[in-house]
Amino acid sequence: MRRIGLVGMIALMALGLTACPTAPPAGYSPPKIQNVQITPDPVQPGESLTMVLDTIDDRGVTYGFGRTLYTPTGTRLSVQGQCTNDTAPQGDFRHVLITVTCPIPEFASNGTWRLEVRVNDGSPQENLPGLVQQIPFEITGGSDDRTPPQLVQYEISPTTIDQETPFTLTARLRDESGVTIGQVQGGSYFQFYKPFSPHSVFGCGTPVYTPVSETDVDVTLTCTPSNYGVGGRSEPGLHVANMPVYDALQQQGTVYMAVEVLTAP
């Protein structure tokens, strides 16, 4: 097979990712994938998946690459920069075999996944829409995880807190694919807030993760009081939190917790 030069590959990838396609010419037809060979089939977590795409186009296929994995629950996992891509013209560039090889995550769950591939055609100056297609494949030998992390238990220290007392929260969470506090590609900070007075909060951050089993993780955070953005003192009363959580499959959820805050002595 013939590998496209690195400089050309980067330029073409940048075009496919960042440029806004102009209106295609009259009679434009995007590339077509005639056949796909998948190896291994099925694939196991931690292995590499190879797809050979048999593509044709009247203007010529210039490049093809894998860019996103979709889990069985529809979560998107970017694989750009992780996959290798080779092109092999079959006589000329109107018929090209594109080989895309992508690593499968160690935590991948069983079921039908999809790899989204993009196939570019024409010259870079033409900036044509090309083809974007999701190709299904099977994973076996992994977990059957379909849910975000679940709360097992939580504790606060000290057990009795007042409106001026920071406290330590330790939450035990369970998931087959790992545990992370916060939003995907966001921060790990969250708040306990007083219902109907959400300006009264205990802000919790800087999580420390301690595995306690293959599926359970203790997450410890320090939570400090504030009111109307001024630190040091909250209002007394019940404060609740919906702590955002997600796992390595980016399955997202929230964990509900509550603390009773007493009036400072």
C-alpha angles and dihedrals in degrees: 000000000000117000117213113238116264095242093050092045093053092047093050092046091051090051092051093048106038111023120090110230115242120222106292118240120265112283093019115167121190122225118281129218106220098182141357127210115197124198126219100018110217102021126207129222112277094024127110119252119214124196122186109201116201100208135180134186135169093227096040134268109259103177145349133192144162116248113165139029118208117205123218088265092052099255114151119231116185116227098174109136091020100075128074121223130200131179127204116185113216098218094319138000094274087079115038136166109218117197115199119184119187132176116243113223118252089234096051115142127226120266142057114333126179131218115209111215131185124210119195125204138185123024124316089249091059092057094201123186094245121186130303115187137166114223119198124224136168130247122198133172095048134096129291092230112155102154138067121251115301128216115246098176142321137210135191128209123239091033091216116050133180132203093272099043124098113214138200117237121202114187122184111212129186128210137139092222102048134270133260129172119223136022126325106265088001139094127290095228121116138159143231104219135186112249111246088009102061091163087075106079148153107219115213125197150135097065121206115205121212117180112219099175141352090283106020127080129180112218116197124195137169116233121199129192128243139158126207087352094305112121128224105050137048130183118270120252140067116335122190135193136199098200111202115230137174139173135223089277086058091242101161131207144140133249119214119219135162138197131190112228118204129207111269113254 
